[in-house]
Amino acid sequence: MPTQNSENDQYSLADRYQITTRVTIVGAVVNFVLAVFKIIIGTIGHSHALIVDGIHSFSDLLSDGLVVYAAKHGNQSPDDDHPYGHARIETAFAAVLGGILIAVGIGIVIDALERLTSGDIVTPESMTIWVALLSVLSKEVLFRYTLIYADKLNSPILKANAWHHRSDAISSIVVLVGIAGSMSGVPYLDAAAAVIVSMMIAKIGWEIAKESIEQLVDKGLDPKKVKFISAHISEIPGVRHMHMLRTRQMGADALLDVHVEVAPQLSVSEGHRISDEVSKELIQEFPDITQVLVHIDPEDDEEDSTCSNLPLRNEIMVDLEQHWADIEQSKLIEDVILHYLDGRVSVQVIMPLSILSTNINSETLKKEFYTAADKLTYIDELELLYR
C-alpha cells in the first residue's frame, strides 16, 4: 500500500518555493552586477577571457529565471491530472539548464579558437585581474550559500544552480590565470583561458543534463542505498523475504515499491499491518523516501506466480457446492477460507461447534468433504474448523 511522508517533511511546498526563490534572486542580483562589470572592464581592458566570463554570467540570469519558474510549478500540490505531484518539473528544467550550459560552452569555444587561429591577440590591462578576482570570491560565496539550501530542500534544480555558481568560480580562476599569464609575456594565455573556461562550462552542463535525464527515465537510486534499504526491510518483524525492489527519484523525493513475503496463512489484516510497518520504517530511516508501495506475498513469486491461473472464489464456491450437494451438513457451513499456495488451493471450512454435540464423527465428516472436493484437480488440502 502507498504511504505519504507528509508528517516527516521539514518544509512545506510553499516553504520550498519561498526559500528557492529567495536564494535564486540573491544569485541573480550578483550575477547581473558581475556580468555587466566583467563585460565593461573586459572590453576596456582588452581581455577576451573576461568578456567570455561576463557572457557566462549573463547566461546565469536565464538559468536563475528557470529555477524560479521550476520551483513555482514543481512545488505545487498533487491534483487530478498529476496525482504524484509536479516534482519532475524541477528535474526537467535542470535538464534544460544543462543543455543551455552545453550550448554556451560550445559557442564560446568556437569564438575563442577563431581568435587564437586568427592571431587577434591583445594583452589585457591590469584592471581586469581585480575584476576576475572579485568574480572568483563572489561566485564561491554564492555556491556555498546556494548549496546549503539545496541540501536542506534536497532540490535538484537548486543543486544544479549551486554547481553552476561553482563552475563560474572555477572559470574565473582560469580567467585570472590567463590574464596574469598574458600580462607576464605569454599573450595567448588569455584566449587559451577562454577556451578552457568554455570547455568546463560545457562539461558541467553535460553532467547536469545527464543526471536529470536519468531521473526522468526512472533510473534507480544509488546501488549502495538500495542495498541498505533491502537490509532494513529484511529486519522488520513479520518479513520472511523480500524481492522485486524497485526505486526511482522524482525531484527531491525517492519512491519505491517492493514485494514482501510473509507467512503463507496470515490473515489479510495482519499482512496489511506488516506492509504498514515496512512503509513506516523506511520513511523514518530514509528522509528522502516519501512514498512506499508494498505488495504482500504468501510465497516467492519473483520468477513466476504459480497461482495466477487458478479460479477465483466465485468459481471455486460454485464447484465446491456442486460436489458437496449430497452432504447434508454442507448447508450449515458458516464460512470458507481459501489459501492459494504452490499452484493449488487449500480449503478451510468453518462449521458451527454445535455439530460436534451430535453423533457425527468429525473425522468421518472431514473425509466426506475432502473426498467430494478431491475431484477438483486444483484443490490441495481441506480442513474442517469449528466455532
C-alpha positions as CSV (number, residue, x, y, z in Angstrom):
1,M,0.0,0.0,0.0
2,P,1.3,3.5,-0.7
3,T,2.3,5.8,2.2
4,Q,3.0,9.5,2.0
5,N,5.6,11.2,4.1
6,S,3.7,14.3,4.9
7,E,4.3,14.3,8.6
8,N,8.0,14.0,8.2
9,D,8.6,16.8,5.7
10,Q,10.5,19.6,7.3
11,Y,9.4,22.1,4.6
12,S,6.0,22.6,3.1
13,L,5.6,23.1,-0.7
14,A,5.1,26.8,0.0
15,D,8.2,27.0,2.1
16,R,10.3,25.2,-0.6
17,Y,9.1,27.7,-3.2
18,Q,9.8,30.8,-1.0
19,I,13.3,29.6,0.0
20,T,14.2,28.6,-3.6
21,T,13.0,31.9,-4.9
22,R,14.9,33.9,-2.2
23,V,18.2,32.1,-2.8
24,T,17.9,32.4,-6.5
25,I,17.1,36.1,-6.5
26,V,20.2,36.8,-4.4
27,G,22.2,34.9,-7.0
28,A,20.5,36.7,-9.9
29,V,21.4,40.1,-8.5
30,V,25.0,39.2,-8.0
31,N,25.1,37.6,-11.5
32,F,23.7,40.7,-13.1
33,V,26.2,43.1,-11.4
34,L,29.1,40.8,-12.2
35,A,28.1,40.3,-15.8
36,V,27.9,44.0,-16.5
37,F,31.1,44.7,-14.7
38,K,33.1,41.9,-16.4
39,I,31.9,42.8,-19.9
40,I,32.6,46.5,-19.5
41,I,36.0,46.1,-17.8
42,G,36.9,43.2,-20.2
43,T,36.1,45.4,-23.2
44,I,38.1,48.4,-21.8
45,G,40.9,46.2,-20.5
46,H,41.2,44.1,-23.7
47,S,40.5,40.7,-22.0
48,H,38.6,38.3,-24.2
49,A,38.5,35.7,-21.4
50,L,36.9,38.2,-19.0
51,I,34.3,39.2,-21.7
52,V,33.5,35.5,-22.1
53,D,33.2,35.1,-18.4
54,G,30.7,38.0,-18.4
55,I,28.6,36.4,-21.1
56,H,28.6,33.3,-19.0
57,S,27.3,35.3,-16.0
58,F,24.5,36.6,-18.2
59,S,23.6,33.0,-19.1
60,D,23.3,32.5,-15.3
61,L,20.4,35.1,-15.3
62,L,18.5,32.8,-17.7
63,S,19.2,29.8,-15.5
64,D,18.0,31.8,-12.4
65,G,14.8,32.5,-14.2
66,L,14.3,28.8,-15.0
67,V,15.0,27.9,-11.4
68,V,12.3,30.3,-10.1
69,Y,9.8,29.1,-12.7
70,A,10.5,25.4,-12.0
71,A,10.3,26.0,-8.2
72,K,6.9,27.7,-8.6
73,H,5.4,24.9,-10.7
74,G,7.3,22.0,-9.4
75,N,6.2,22.5,-5.8
76,Q,2.5,22.6,-6.5
77,S,0.4,20.1,-4.6
78,P,-0.9,16.9,-6.4
79,D,-4.0,17.3,-8.5
80,D,-6.3,15.1,-10.5
81,D,-4.1,15.3,-13.6
82,H,-0.9,14.9,-11.6
83,P,-1.6,12.6,-8.7
84,Y,2.1,12.1,-7.9
85,G,2.7,15.8,-7.8
86,H,4.8,18.1,-10.0
87,A,8.3,17.4,-8.7
88,R,9.6,16.3,-12.1
89,I,9.2,19.9,-13.4
90,E,12.3,20.7,-11.4
91,T,14.1,17.8,-12.9
92,A,13.1,18.7,-16.5
93,F,14.2,22.3,-16.1
94,A,17.5,21.1,-14.6
95,A,18.0,19.2,-17.9
96,V,17.2,22.3,-19.8
97,L,19.7,24.3,-17.7
98,G,22.3,21.7,-18.5
99,G,21.6,22.0,-22.2
100,I,21.9,25.8,-22.1
101,L,25.4,25.4,-20.4
102,I,26.5,23.0,-23.1
103,A,25.3,25.4,-25.9
104,V,27.0,28.4,-24.2
105,G,30.2,26.4,-23.7
106,I,30.4,25.2,-27.3
107,G,29.6,28.7,-28.7
108,I,32.4,30.3,-26.7
109,V,34.9,27.6,-27.6
110,I,34.3,28.2,-31.3
111,D,34.7,32.0,-30.9
112,A,37.9,31.7,-28.7
113,L,39.5,29.2,-31.2
114,E,38.8,31.6,-34.0
115,R,40.7,34.4,-32.1
116,L,43.6,32.1,-31.4
117,T,44.0,31.0,-35.0
118,S,43.5,34.5,-36.4
119,G,46.2,36.0,-34.3
120,D,43.8,38.7,-32.9
121,I,45.5,38.7,-29.5
122,V,45.8,41.8,-27.3
123,T,47.5,41.9,-23.9
124,P,44.9,42.7,-21.1
125,E,45.1,45.7,-18.8
126,S,45.8,45.2,-15.0
127,M,42.3,46.3,-14.0
128,T,40.9,43.0,-15.4
129,I,42.8,41.0,-12.8
130,W,40.9,42.6,-9.9
131,V,37.5,42.0,-11.6
132,A,38.4,38.4,-12.2
133,L,39.4,38.0,-8.5
134,L,36.2,39.7,-7.4
135,S,34.2,37.2,-9.6
136,V,36.0,34.2,-8.0
137,L,35.2,35.3,-4.5
138,S,31.6,36.3,-5.2
139,K,30.8,33.1,-7.1
140,E,32.4,30.9,-4.4
141,V,30.2,32.6,-1.7
142,L,27.1,32.1,-3.9
143,F,28.0,28.4,-4.4
144,R,28.2,27.7,-0.7
145,Y,25.1,29.8,0.1
146,T,23.0,28.0,-2.6
147,L,24.3,24.5,-1.8
148,I,23.3,24.9,1.9
149,Y,19.7,25.3,0.9
150,A,19.9,22.8,-2.0
151,D,20.9,20.2,0.6
152,K,18.2,21.3,3.1
153,L,15.5,21.0,0.5
154,N,17.1,18.1,-1.5
155,S,16.3,20.2,-4.6
156,P,17.9,19.0,-7.9
157,I,17.3,22.3,-9.6
158,L,18.8,24.4,-6.8
159,K,21.7,21.9,-6.5
160,A,22.3,22.3,-10.3
161,N,22.3,26.1,-9.9
162,A,24.7,25.9,-7.0
163,W,27.2,23.9,-9.1
164,H,26.6,26.4,-11.8
165,H,28.0,29.1,-9.4
166,R,30.9,26.8,-8.6
167,S,31.7,26.4,-12.3
168,D,31.7,30.2,-12.6
169,A,34.2,30.5,-9.7
170,I,36.5,27.9,-11.3
171,S,36.2,29.6,-14.7
172,S,37.0,32.9,-13.2
173,I,40.2,31.3,-11.7
174,V,41.2,30.2,-15.2
175,V,40.5,33.7,-16.5
176,L,42.6,35.1,-13.7
177,V,45.5,32.8,-14.6
178,G,45.1,33.6,-18.3
179,I,45.1,37.4,-17.7
180,A,48.1,37.2,-15.4
181,G,50.0,35.0,-18.0
182,S,49.2,37.3,-20.8
183,M,50.4,40.3,-18.8
184,S,53.6,38.3,-18.0
185,G,54.6,38.0,-21.6
186,V,52.5,35.0,-22.9
187,P,49.8,36.8,-24.9
188,Y,48.0,33.6,-26.0
189,L,47.1,32.6,-22.4
190,D,44.1,34.9,-22.2
191,A,42.5,33.3,-25.3
192,A,43.5,29.9,-24.1
193,A,41.8,30.6,-20.8
194,A,38.6,31.4,-22.7
195,V,38.8,28.0,-24.4
196,I,39.4,26.2,-21.2
197,V,36.5,28.0,-19.4
198,S,34.2,27.2,-22.2
199,M,35.0,23.5,-22.1
200,M,34.5,23.5,-18.4
201,I,31.1,25.1,-18.8
202,A,30.0,22.5,-21.4
203,K,31.3,19.6,-19.2
204,I,29.3,20.8,-16.2
205,G,26.2,21.3,-18.4
206,W,26.6,17.7,-19.7
207,E,26.8,16.3,-16.1
208,I,23.7,18.2,-15.0
209,A,21.7,17.2,-18.1
210,K,22.8,13.6,-17.8
211,E,21.8,13.3,-14.2
212,S,18.4,15.0,-14.8
213,I,17.6,12.8,-17.8
214,E,18.4,9.7,-15.8
215,Q,15.9,10.8,-13.3
216,L,13.3,11.5,-16.0
217,V,13.7,7.9,-17.3
218,D,13.3,6.5,-13.8
219,K,16.9,5.4,-13.1
220,G,17.1,3.6,-9.8
221,L,18.7,5.0,-6.6
222,D,22.3,4.5,-5.8
223,P,23.1,0.8,-5.6
224,K,24.6,1.2,-2.1
225,K,21.5,2.9,-0.8
226,V,19.3,0.2,-2.4
227,K,21.4,-2.4,-0.5
228,F,20.8,-0.5,2.8
229,I,17.1,-0.3,2.1
230,S,16.9,-4.1,1.3
231,A,18.7,-5.0,4.5
232,H,16.4,-2.7,6.6
233,I,13.3,-4.3,5.1
234,S,14.6,-7.8,5.8
235,E,15.0,-6.9,9.5
236,I,11.3,-5.9,10.0
237,P,9.3,-8.4,12.1
238,G,7.0,-10.5,10.0
239,V,9.0,-10.2,6.8
240,R,10.3,-13.6,5.7
241,H,11.8,-12.4,2.5
242,M,11.7,-9.5,0.1
243,H,12.2,-9.3,-3.7
244,M,11.4,-7.1,-6.7
245,L,12.5,-3.9,-5.0
246,R,12.3,-1.0,-7.5
247,T,13.3,2.6,-6.8
248,R,13.2,5.9,-8.6
249,Q,13.8,9.6,-8.0
250,M,11.1,12.2,-8.6
251,G,12.6,15.7,-7.9
252,A,13.6,15.7,-4.3
253,D,11.6,12.6,-3.4
254,A,12.6,9.0,-3.6
255,L,9.8,6.5,-4.4
256,L,9.9,2.7,-4.2
257,D,7.8,-0.4,-4.4
258,V,8.7,-3.9,-3.1
259,H,7.3,-7.4,-2.8
260,V,7.4,-8.7,0.8
261,E,6.9,-12.4,1.6
262,V,5.1,-13.2,4.8
263,A,3.8,-16.4,6.5
264,P,1.5,-18.1,3.9
265,Q,-1.6,-18.3,6.0
266,L,-1.6,-14.9,7.7
267,S,-4.9,-13.0,7.8
268,V,-5.3,-10.2,5.3
269,S,-5.3,-7.7,8.2
270,E,-2.0,-8.9,9.6
271,G,-0.4,-8.8,6.2
272,H,-1.7,-5.3,5.8
273,R,-0.2,-4.3,9.2
274,I,3.2,-5.7,8.2
275,S,3.0,-3.6,5.0
276,D,2.2,-0.5,7.1
277,E,5.3,-1.2,9.2
278,V,7.5,-1.6,6.2
279,S,6.4,1.7,4.8
280,K,6.7,3.5,8.2
281,E,10.2,2.1,8.9
282,L,11.6,3.1,5.5
283,I,10.2,6.6,5.7
284,Q,11.6,7.1,9.1
285,E,15.0,5.7,8.3
286,F,15.4,7.4,4.9
287,P,14.2,11.0,5.0
288,D,14.1,11.4,1.2
289,I,11.7,8.4,0.7
290,T,8.2,9.9,0.6
291,Q,6.2,7.0,-1.0
292,V,6.4,3.3,-0.5
293,L,4.2,0.7,-2.2
294,V,4.3,-2.7,-0.5
295,H,3.0,-5.8,-2.2
296,I,2.3,-8.7,0.2
297,D,3.1,-12.2,-1.0
298,P,2.3,-15.5,0.8
299,E,5.1,-17.2,-1.3
300,D,8.0,-16.2,-3.5
301,D,6.6,-15.1,-6.9
302,E,9.7,-13.4,-8.2
303,E,10.2,-15.9,-11.0
304,D,6.6,-16.9,-11.6
305,S,3.2,-16.6,-10.0
306,T,2.2,-20.2,-9.5
307,C,-1.4,-19.4,-8.7
308,S,-2.3,-16.8,-11.3
309,N,-4.2,-19.3,-13.5
310,L,-6.3,-20.7,-10.6
311,P,-10.0,-19.8,-10.5
312,L,-11.3,-17.0,-8.2
313,R,-13.6,-17.6,-5.2
314,N,-16.9,-17.3,-7.0
315,E,-15.9,-20.1,-9.4
316,I,-14.4,-22.3,-6.7
317,M,-17.6,-21.9,-4.5
318,V,-19.8,-23.0,-7.3
319,D,-17.6,-26.1,-7.9
320,L,-17.5,-26.9,-4.2
321,E,-21.2,-26.5,-3.6
322,Q,-21.9,-28.8,-6.5
323,H,-19.6,-31.5,-5.2
324,W,-20.9,-31.1,-1.6
325,A,-24.6,-31.1,-2.6
326,D,-25.1,-34.6,-1.2
327,I,-23.6,-33.8,2.2
328,E,-26.4,-32.7,4.5
329,Q,-24.0,-30.8,6.8
330,S,-22.8,-28.6,3.9
331,K,-25.9,-26.5,4.5
332,L,-24.6,-25.5,7.9
333,I,-21.2,-24.1,6.6
334,E,-20.6,-20.6,8.1
335,D,-17.6,-19.6,6.0
336,V,-15.0,-21.0,3.6
337,I,-11.4,-19.7,3.7
338,L,-9.2,-20.2,0.7
339,H,-5.4,-20.3,0.6
340,Y,-3.6,-20.0,-2.8
341,L,-0.2,-21.7,-2.4
342,D,2.2,-23.6,-4.6
343,G,-0.2,-23.7,-7.5
344,R,-3.1,-25.2,-5.7
345,V,-5.9,-24.1,-3.3
346,S,-6.1,-25.2,0.4
347,V,-9.6,-25.0,1.8
348,Q,-10.7,-24.3,5.4
349,V,-14.4,-24.9,6.1
350,I,-15.8,-23.2,9.1
351,M,-18.7,-25.2,10.8
352,P,-20.8,-24.5,13.9
353,L,-19.4,-26.1,17.1
354,S,-22.9,-27.5,17.8
355,I,-22.4,-30.1,15.2
356,L,-19.9,-31.9,17.5
357,S,-22.6,-32.3,20.1
358,T,-24.5,-34.7,17.8
359,N,-23.5,-38.2,17.0
360,I,-21.5,-37.0,13.9
361,N,-17.8,-38.1,13.9
362,S,-15.6,-35.1,12.9
363,E,-13.0,-37.3,11.1
364,T,-15.7,-39.0,9.1
365,L,-17.3,-35.7,8.2
366,K,-13.9,-34.3,7.1
367,K,-13.3,-37.3,5.0
368,E,-16.7,-36.9,3.3
369,F,-16.0,-33.2,2.4
370,Y,-12.4,-34.0,1.3
371,T,-13.5,-36.9,-0.9
372,A,-16.1,-34.8,-2.6
373,A,-13.7,-31.8,-3.1
374,D,-10.8,-34.0,-4.2
375,K,-12.4,-34.5,-7.6
376,L,-11.4,-30.9,-8.3
377,T,-7.8,-31.0,-9.5
378,Y,-6.8,-27.6,-8.2
379,I,-7.8,-28.5,-4.6
380,D,-4.9,-29.4,-2.3
381,E,-5.8,-29.7,1.4
382,L,-9.1,-29.5,3.2
383,E,-9.7,-28.7,6.9
384,L,-12.8,-28.5,9.0
385,L,-12.8,-25.9,11.7
386,Y,-15.5,-25.4,14.4
387,R,-16.5,-22.3,16.3
